[in-house]
Amino acid sequence: MSHANNPNQKFDEGRLMQVLVAPIVSEKATMVAEKSNAVTFKVLQDATKYEIKAAVELMFKVEVKGVSVVNTKGKTKRFGKSVGRRDNVRKAYVMLKPGQELNLGGEVA
């Protein structure tokens, strides 16, 4: 895929709507949000940084400074005799440009 490095490439809007699975609201996510103006999302396993950036800008109408992506392997958990696995999660930390705000659910004062 040679076109992956082109930041102003146009993405398919339907795909972008699926890239962000859910916002992550956890202690860590809140700390990161306060410290570096970043929002945390759960994203599709194969989402690229450019797609995530485009998706956030499209859906929330904010300017994105940068995106860092973390892959978390699902833990193996035991339920009695059976063993289950949590899903692998791909998280995106989306840094917003100064002065930009993204209000997810009104929990930010």
mmCIF file of the C-alpha atoms, coordinates in Angstrom:
data_MODEL
# 
_entry.id   MODEL 
# 
loop_
_atom_site.group_PDB 
_atom_site.id 
_atom_site.type_symbol 
_atom_site.label_atom_id 
_atom_site.label_alt_id 
_atom_site.label_comp_id 
_atom_site.label_asym_id 
_atom_site.label_entity_id 
_atom_site.label_seq_id 
_atom_site.pdbx_PDB_ins_code 
_atom_site.Cartn_x 
_atom_site.Cartn_y 
_atom_site.Cartn_z 
_atom_site.occupancy 
_atom_site.B_iso_or_equiv 
_atom_site.pdbx_formal_charge 
_atom_site.auth_seq_id 
_atom_site.auth_comp_id 
_atom_site.auth_asym_id 
_atom_site.auth_atom_id 
_atom_site.pdbx_PDB_model_num 
ATOM 1   C CA . MET A 1 1   ? 0.000   0.000   0.000  1.00 0.00 ? 1   MET A CA 1 
ATOM 2   C CA . SER A 1 2   ? 1.984   2.940   -1.209 1.00 0.00 ? 2   SER A CA 1 
ATOM 3   C CA . HIS A 1 3   ? -0.752  5.524   -0.614 1.00 0.00 ? 3   HIS A CA 1 
ATOM 4   C CA . ALA A 1 4   ? -0.711  5.058   3.153  1.00 0.00 ? 4   ALA A CA 1 
ATOM 5   C CA . ASN A 1 5   ? 1.690   7.943   3.698  1.00 0.00 ? 5   ASN A CA 1 
ATOM 6   C CA . ASN A 1 6   ? -0.523  10.541  2.112  1.00 0.00 ? 6   ASN A CA 1 
ATOM 7   C CA . PRO A 1 7   ? -2.252  12.359  4.958  1.00 0.00 ? 7   PRO A CA 1 
ATOM 8   C CA . ASN A 1 8   ? -4.784  14.202  2.815  1.00 0.00 ? 8   ASN A CA 1 
ATOM 9   C CA . GLN A 1 9   ? -6.008  11.076  1.143  1.00 0.00 ? 9   GLN A CA 1 
ATOM 10  C CA . LYS A 1 10  ? -9.783  10.764  0.986  1.00 0.00 ? 10  LYS A CA 1 
ATOM 11  C CA . PHE A 1 11  ? -11.270 7.911   2.969  1.00 0.00 ? 11  PHE A CA 1 
ATOM 12  C CA . ASP A 1 12  ? -14.528 6.114   2.485  1.00 0.00 ? 12  ASP A CA 1 
ATOM 13  C CA . GLU A 1 13  ? -16.917 7.764   4.933  1.00 0.00 ? 13  GLU A CA 1 
ATOM 14  C CA . GLY A 1 14  ? -18.812 4.564   5.694  1.00 0.00 ? 14  GLY A CA 1 
ATOM 15  C CA . ARG A 1 15  ? -15.557 2.927   6.713  1.00 0.00 ? 15  ARG A CA 1 
ATOM 16  C CA . LEU A 1 16  ? -14.604 5.888   8.884  1.00 0.00 ? 16  LEU A CA 1 
ATOM 17  C CA . MET A 1 17  ? -17.871 5.592   10.764 1.00 0.00 ? 17  MET A CA 1 
ATOM 18  C CA . GLN A 1 18  ? -16.819 2.085   11.791 1.00 0.00 ? 18  GLN A CA 1 
ATOM 19  C CA . VAL A 1 19  ? -13.211 2.842   12.696 1.00 0.00 ? 19  VAL A CA 1 
ATOM 20  C CA . LEU A 1 20  ? -14.007 4.226   16.149 1.00 0.00 ? 20  LEU A CA 1 
ATOM 21  C CA . VAL A 1 21  ? -15.622 1.402   18.082 1.00 0.00 ? 21  VAL A CA 1 
ATOM 22  C CA . ALA A 1 22  ? -16.137 3.154   21.408 1.00 0.00 ? 22  ALA A CA 1 
ATOM 23  C CA . PRO A 1 23  ? -14.648 5.879   23.550 1.00 0.00 ? 23  PRO A CA 1 
ATOM 24  C CA . ILE A 1 24  ? -12.629 4.517   26.449 1.00 0.00 ? 24  ILE A CA 1 
ATOM 25  C CA . VAL A 1 25  ? -13.374 6.109   29.783 1.00 0.00 ? 25  VAL A CA 1 
ATOM 26  C CA . SER A 1 26  ? -10.996 4.749   32.379 1.00 0.00 ? 26  SER A CA 1 
ATOM 27  C CA . GLU A 1 27  ? -8.773  6.246   35.031 1.00 0.00 ? 27  GLU A CA 1 
ATOM 28  C CA . LYS A 1 28  ? -5.811  6.146   32.699 1.00 0.00 ? 28  LYS A CA 1 
ATOM 29  C CA . ALA A 1 29  ? -7.765  7.635   29.826 1.00 0.00 ? 29  ALA A CA 1 
ATOM 30  C CA . THR A 1 30  ? -8.968  10.456  32.058 1.00 0.00 ? 30  THR A CA 1 
ATOM 31  C CA . MET A 1 31  ? -5.464  11.171  33.313 1.00 0.00 ? 31  MET A CA 1 
ATOM 32  C CA . VAL A 1 32  ? -4.124  11.249  29.776 1.00 0.00 ? 32  VAL A CA 1 
ATOM 33  C CA . ALA A 1 33  ? -6.989  13.510  28.758 1.00 0.00 ? 33  ALA A CA 1 
ATOM 34  C CA . GLU A 1 34  ? -6.223  16.015  31.482 1.00 0.00 ? 34  GLU A CA 1 
ATOM 35  C CA . LYS A 1 35  ? -2.488  15.981  30.974 1.00 0.00 ? 35  LYS A CA 1 
ATOM 36  C CA . SER A 1 36  ? -2.138  16.042  27.226 1.00 0.00 ? 36  SER A CA 1 
ATOM 37  C CA . ASN A 1 37  ? -5.541  16.936  25.803 1.00 0.00 ? 37  ASN A CA 1 
ATOM 38  C CA . ALA A 1 38  ? -5.923  13.465  24.346 1.00 0.00 ? 38  ALA A CA 1 
ATOM 39  C CA . VAL A 1 39  ? -8.996  11.320  23.912 1.00 0.00 ? 39  VAL A CA 1 
ATOM 40  C CA . THR A 1 40  ? -8.901  7.539   23.976 1.00 0.00 ? 40  THR A CA 1 
ATOM 41  C CA . PHE A 1 41  ? -10.892 5.337   21.619 1.00 0.00 ? 41  PHE A CA 1 
ATOM 42  C CA . LYS A 1 42  ? -11.249 1.660   21.046 1.00 0.00 ? 42  LYS A CA 1 
ATOM 43  C CA . VAL A 1 43  ? -10.696 1.201   17.310 1.00 0.00 ? 43  VAL A CA 1 
ATOM 44  C CA . LEU A 1 44  ? -10.855 -1.536  14.704 1.00 0.00 ? 44  LEU A CA 1 
ATOM 45  C CA . GLN A 1 45  ? -7.937  -3.981  14.684 1.00 0.00 ? 45  GLN A CA 1 
ATOM 46  C CA . ASP A 1 46  ? -6.838  -2.878  11.238 1.00 0.00 ? 46  ASP A CA 1 
ATOM 47  C CA . ALA A 1 47  ? -7.451  0.849   11.563 1.00 0.00 ? 47  ALA A CA 1 
ATOM 48  C CA . THR A 1 48  ? -4.509  3.023   10.539 1.00 0.00 ? 48  THR A CA 1 
ATOM 49  C CA . LYS A 1 49  ? -3.451  6.218   12.268 1.00 0.00 ? 49  LYS A CA 1 
ATOM 50  C CA . TYR A 1 50  ? -4.558  8.228   9.262  1.00 0.00 ? 50  TYR A CA 1 
ATOM 51  C CA . GLU A 1 51  ? -7.976  6.597   9.293  1.00 0.00 ? 51  GLU A CA 1 
ATOM 52  C CA . ILE A 1 52  ? -8.391  7.247   12.998 1.00 0.00 ? 52  ILE A CA 1 
ATOM 53  C CA . LYS A 1 53  ? -7.380  10.868  12.582 1.00 0.00 ? 53  LYS A CA 1 
ATOM 54  C CA . ALA A 1 54  ? -9.774  11.321  9.683  1.00 0.00 ? 54  ALA A CA 1 
ATOM 55  C CA . ALA A 1 55  ? -12.577 9.588   11.571 1.00 0.00 ? 55  ALA A CA 1 
ATOM 56  C CA . VAL A 1 56  ? -12.197 11.742  14.680 1.00 0.00 ? 56  VAL A CA 1 
ATOM 57  C CA . GLU A 1 57  ? -12.003 14.932  12.635 1.00 0.00 ? 57  GLU A CA 1 
ATOM 58  C CA . LEU A 1 58  ? -15.035 13.921  10.621 1.00 0.00 ? 58  LEU A CA 1 
ATOM 59  C CA . MET A 1 59  ? -17.227 12.846  13.516 1.00 0.00 ? 59  MET A CA 1 
ATOM 60  C CA . PHE A 1 60  ? -16.295 15.421  16.128 1.00 0.00 ? 60  PHE A CA 1 
ATOM 61  C CA . LYS A 1 61  ? -15.241 18.341  13.945 1.00 0.00 ? 61  LYS A CA 1 
ATOM 62  C CA . VAL A 1 62  ? -11.998 18.888  15.855 1.00 0.00 ? 62  VAL A CA 1 
ATOM 63  C CA . GLU A 1 63  ? -8.410  19.288  14.766 1.00 0.00 ? 63  GLU A CA 1 
ATOM 64  C CA . VAL A 1 64  ? -6.162  16.379  15.597 1.00 0.00 ? 64  VAL A CA 1 
ATOM 65  C CA . LYS A 1 65  ? -2.514  16.926  16.419 1.00 0.00 ? 65  LYS A CA 1 
ATOM 66  C CA . GLY A 1 66  ? -1.467  13.300  16.481 1.00 0.00 ? 66  GLY A CA 1 
ATOM 67  C CA . VAL A 1 67  ? -2.541  9.741   17.057 1.00 0.00 ? 67  VAL A CA 1 
ATOM 68  C CA . SER A 1 68  ? -0.748  7.030   18.982 1.00 0.00 ? 68  SER A CA 1 
ATOM 69  C CA . VAL A 1 69  ? -1.995  3.504   18.737 1.00 0.00 ? 69  VAL A CA 1 
ATOM 70  C CA . VAL A 1 70  ? -1.613  0.686   21.246 1.00 0.00 ? 70  VAL A CA 1 
ATOM 71  C CA . ASN A 1 71  ? -2.440  -2.949  20.658 1.00 0.00 ? 71  ASN A CA 1 
ATOM 72  C CA . THR A 1 72  ? -3.476  -4.753  23.814 1.00 0.00 ? 72  THR A CA 1 
ATOM 73  C CA . LYS A 1 73  ? -3.511  -8.515  23.723 1.00 0.00 ? 73  LYS A CA 1 
ATOM 74  C CA . GLY A 1 74  ? -6.622  -10.056 25.234 1.00 0.00 ? 74  GLY A CA 1 
ATOM 75  C CA . LYS A 1 75  ? -6.013  -11.715 28.564 1.00 0.00 ? 75  LYS A CA 1 
ATOM 76  C CA . THR A 1 76  ? -6.865  -15.339 29.121 1.00 0.00 ? 76  THR A CA 1 
ATOM 77  C CA . LYS A 1 77  ? -9.424  -15.671 31.887 1.00 0.00 ? 77  LYS A CA 1 
ATOM 78  C CA . ARG A 1 78  ? -10.711 -18.848 33.475 1.00 0.00 ? 78  ARG A CA 1 
ATOM 79  C CA . PHE A 1 79  ? -14.350 -19.399 34.216 1.00 0.00 ? 79  PHE A CA 1 
ATOM 80  C CA . GLY A 1 80  ? -14.452 -22.583 36.249 1.00 0.00 ? 80  GLY A CA 1 
ATOM 81  C CA . LYS A 1 81  ? -13.348 -25.335 33.909 1.00 0.00 ? 81  LYS A CA 1 
ATOM 82  C CA . SER A 1 82  ? -13.564 -23.371 30.707 1.00 0.00 ? 82  SER A CA 1 
ATOM 83  C CA . VAL A 1 83  ? -10.975 -20.893 29.560 1.00 0.00 ? 83  VAL A CA 1 
ATOM 84  C CA . GLY A 1 84  ? -12.072 -17.745 27.834 1.00 0.00 ? 84  GLY A CA 1 
ATOM 85  C CA . ARG A 1 85  ? -10.135 -14.986 26.175 1.00 0.00 ? 85  ARG A CA 1 
ATOM 86  C CA . ARG A 1 86  ? -10.824 -11.317 26.210 1.00 0.00 ? 86  ARG A CA 1 
ATOM 87  C CA . ASP A 1 87  ? -10.659 -9.716  22.820 1.00 0.00 ? 87  ASP A CA 1 
ATOM 88  C CA . ASN A 1 88  ? -7.521  -8.098  21.565 1.00 0.00 ? 88  ASN A CA 1 
ATOM 89  C CA . VAL A 1 89  ? -8.079  -4.372  21.761 1.00 0.00 ? 89  VAL A CA 1 
ATOM 90  C CA . ARG A 1 90  ? -6.553  -1.682  19.626 1.00 0.00 ? 90  ARG A CA 1 
ATOM 91  C CA . LYS A 1 91  ? -6.635  1.659   21.386 1.00 0.00 ? 91  LYS A CA 1 
ATOM 92  C CA . ALA A 1 92  ? -5.988  5.027   19.869 1.00 0.00 ? 92  ALA A CA 1 
ATOM 93  C CA . TYR A 1 93  ? -4.866  7.997   21.895 1.00 0.00 ? 93  TYR A CA 1 
ATOM 94  C CA . VAL A 1 94  ? -5.892  11.016  19.863 1.00 0.00 ? 94  VAL A CA 1 
ATOM 95  C CA . MET A 1 95  ? -4.089  14.235  20.761 1.00 0.00 ? 95  MET A CA 1 
ATOM 96  C CA . LEU A 1 96  ? -6.042  17.350  19.972 1.00 0.00 ? 96  LEU A CA 1 
ATOM 97  C CA . LYS A 1 97  ? -4.537  20.662  18.955 1.00 0.00 ? 97  LYS A CA 1 
ATOM 98  C CA . PRO A 1 98  ? -4.466  23.271  21.727 1.00 0.00 ? 98  PRO A CA 1 
ATOM 99  C CA . GLY A 1 99  ? -7.824  24.921  22.273 1.00 0.00 ? 99  GLY A CA 1 
ATOM 100 C CA . GLN A 1 100 ? -9.707  22.028  20.697 1.00 0.00 ? 100 GLN A CA 1 
ATOM 101 C CA . GLU A 1 101 ? -12.172 20.214  22.881 1.00 0.00 ? 101 GLU A CA 1 
ATOM 102 C CA . LEU A 1 102 ? -14.005 17.002  22.398 1.00 0.00 ? 102 LEU A CA 1 
ATOM 103 C CA . ASN A 1 103 ? -16.906 16.363  24.725 1.00 0.00 ? 103 ASN A CA 1 
ATOM 104 C CA . LEU A 1 104 ? -17.800 12.699  24.804 1.00 0.00 ? 104 LEU A CA 1 
ATOM 105 C CA . GLY A 1 105 ? -20.535 12.465  27.357 1.00 0.00 ? 105 GLY A CA 1 
ATOM 106 C CA . GLY A 1 106 ? -20.515 15.626  29.392 1.00 0.00 ? 106 GLY A CA 1 
ATOM 107 C CA . GLU A 1 107 ? -18.474 14.045  32.153 1.00 0.00 ? 107 GLU A CA 1 
ATOM 108 C CA . VAL A 1 108 ? -15.781 16.693  31.717 1.00 0.00 ? 108 VAL A CA 1 
ATOM 109 C CA . ALA A 1 109 ? -16.577 19.796  33.740 1.00 0.00 ? 109 ALA A CA 1 
# 
